[in-house]
Amino acid sequence: MSPRRTAAAVLLLALPLAGCAGTAAPAVEAAAPAAADSPAAGSTTPTDPAPTEAAGRRIEVAYADGRVTGDTGRVPVPLGEPVTVVVTSDVADEAHLHGYDELADLVPGQPAELAFDATIPGVFELELHDAGTVLLTLQVG
């Protein structure tokens, strides 16, 4: 398979994984590159740009004025999936993902990330540690 087709296949597989939990994956209309995108016969120089985002699940949640918004509730994640949880808060606190013991200091108004591989099956709470507020429940399996 040519490098261009390999990159296209990787991107097509990664697109449904980039969506937020609780939303449907976007439909992919084009399965093959257009003729204008094909490299010229005999070309040995790769022209494909490198993928800009690794495959995995991105989960975004926010806490403001005492309310939790974004990807809340029970968020399913396949076992082994790379996960990035982005937390934004209007109060200083610490985000804590139980079971994985992932922590992120929260500065008001600044997004913080917890990045990990979902290698432990089960159900785990992500909470504002000091406030004791549950932001979401991660279901890995």
FIVODREN-294570 format. One line per field, with one value per residue (C-alpha): residue in three letters; residue number from 1; x, y, z; chain. Coordinates in pm, whole numbers. Layout:
N
r = [ALA/...]
k = [NUM/...]
x = [X/...]
y = [Y/...]
z = [Z/...]
c = [A/...]
! end
This chain:
141
r = [MET/SER/PRO/ARG/ARG/THR/ALA/ALA/ALA/VAL/LEU/LEU/LEU/ALA/LEU/PRO/LEU/ALA/GLY/CYS/ALA/GLY/THR/ALA/ALA/PRO/ALA/VAL/GLU/ALA/ALA/ALA/PRO/ALA/ALA/ALA/ASP/SER/PRO/ALA/ALA/GLY/SER/THR/THR/PRO/THR/ASP/PRO/ALA/PRO/THR/GLU/ALA/ALA/GLY/ARG/ARG/ILE/GLU/VAL/ALA/TYR/ALA/ASP/GLY/ARG/VAL/THR/GLY/ASP/THR/GLY/ARG/VAL/PRO/VAL/PRO/LEU/GLY/GLU/PRO/VAL/THR/VAL/VAL/VAL/THR/SER/ASP/VAL/ALA/ASP/GLU/ALA/HIS/LEU/HIS/GLY/TYR/ASP/GLU/LEU/ALA/ASP/LEU/VAL/PRO/GLY/GLN/PRO/ALA/GLU/LEU/ALA/PHE/ASP/ALA/THR/ILE/PRO/GLY/VAL/PHE/GLU/LEU/GLU/LEU/HIS/ASP/ALA/GLY/THR/VAL/LEU/LEU/THR/LEU/GLN/VAL/GLY]
k = [1/2/3/4/5/6/7/8/9/10/11/12/13/14/15/16/17/18/19/20/21/22/23/24/25/26/27/28/29/30/31/32/33/34/35/36/37/38/39/40/41/42/43/44/45/46/47/48/49/50/51/52/53/54/55/56/57/58/59/60/61/62/63/64/65/66/67/68/69/70/71/72/73/74/75/76/77/78/79/80/81/82/83/84/85/86/87/88/89/90/91/92/93/94/95/96/97/98/99/100/101/102/103/104/105/106/107/108/109/110/111/112/113/114/115/116/117/118/119/120/121/122/123/124/125/126/127/128/129/130/131/132/133/134/135/136/137/138/139/140/141]
x = [0/139/233/-51/-312/-173/-199/-551/-656/-510/-692/-1021/-991/-897/-1181/-1460/-1240/-1182/-1546/-1671/-1841/-2215/-2215/-2239/-1925/-1919/-1993/-1696/-1793/-1474/-1308/-1037/-829/-932/-724/-573/-441/-266/112/250/367/728/727/947/908/634/402/165/157/207/-111/-167/-352/-289/-576/-763/-1051/-1069/-1313/-1393/-1568/-1611/-1708/-1844/-2087/-2133/-2244/-2075/-2107/-1959/-1895/-2070/-2237/-2097/-1845/-1756/-1399/-1267/-1000/-652/-766/-540/-747/-706/-944/-953/-1093/-1172/-1286/-1373/-1220/-874/-885/-737/-895/-851/-931/-978/-836/-579/-458/-424/-413/-419/-396/-677/-620/-941/-1013/-717/-775/-582/-521/-504/-356/-334/-400/-726/-565/-764/-1119/-1395/-1586/-1390/-1495/-1326/-1380/-1281/-1076/-1114/-1479/-1573/-1776/-1796/-1735/-1793/-1767/-1530/-1639/-1343/-1410]
y = [0/346/585/818/542/423/775/813/482/581/915/751/512/792/1031/844/819/1193/1275/1354/1088/1086/1218/1028/993/1209/1035/994/1055/998/661/708/1011/1202/1156/1502/1392/1083/1104/1113/782/716/974/869/1178/1145/1444/1341/1564/1389/1324/1608/1411/1069/824/807/951/1319/1395/1753/1858/2195/2312/2666/2832/2501/2315/2042/2059/1882/1508/1419/1108/767/797/464/405/86/-103/-3/328/634/894/1267/1430/1809/1978/2348/2495/2838/2744/2628/2257/1927/1687/1327/1017/738/395/540/793/1057/1412/1758/2091/2322/2694/2894/2943/2735/2389/2105/1763/1412/1178/802/466/302/-27/-95/-221/-90/223/520/863/1184/1440/1781/1649/1934/2007/1637/1706/1420/1549/1222/847/670/320/127/-204]
z = [0/-86/196/87/107/442/586/447/602/941/932/834/1127/1371/1281/1463/1772/1791/1869/2216/2422/2389/2036/1712/1504/1192/865/634/274/76/118/-146/-241/-551/-865/-818/-477/-614/-647/-997/-1143/-1053/-773/-484/-266/-5/-9/271/575/908/1105/1351/1619/1765/1773/2099/2295/2396/2675/2776/3095/3267/3614/3651/3890/4073/3758/3554/3174/2872/2870/3194/3328/3237/2952/2782/2667/2503/2697/2578/2425/2474/2661/2714/2960/2945/3257/3287/3618/3754/4092/4193/4278/4172/3921/4036/3833/4087/4006/3769/4028/3758/3897/3742/3921/3813/3772/3718/3348/3225/3075/3240/3083/3218/2955/3003/2840/2955/3058/3377/3314/3539/3636/3773/3901/3795/4067/4189/4477/4727/4648/4628/4311/4060/3707/3521/3550/3311/3208/3068/2901]
c = [A/A/A/A/A/A/A/A/A/A/A/A/A/A/A/A/A/A/A/A/A/A/A/A/A/A/A/A/A/A/A/A/A/A/A/A/A/A/A/A/A/A/A/A/A/A/A/A/A/A/A/A/A/A/A/A/A/A/A/A/A/A/A/A/A/A/A/A/A/A/A/A/A/A/A/A/A/A/A/A/A/A/A/A/A/A/A/A/A/A/A/A/A/A/A/A/A/A/A/A/A/A/A/A/A/A/A/A/A/A/A/A/A/A/A/A/A/A/A/A/A/A/A/A/A/A/A/A/A/A/A/A/A/A/A/A/A/A/A/A/A]
! end
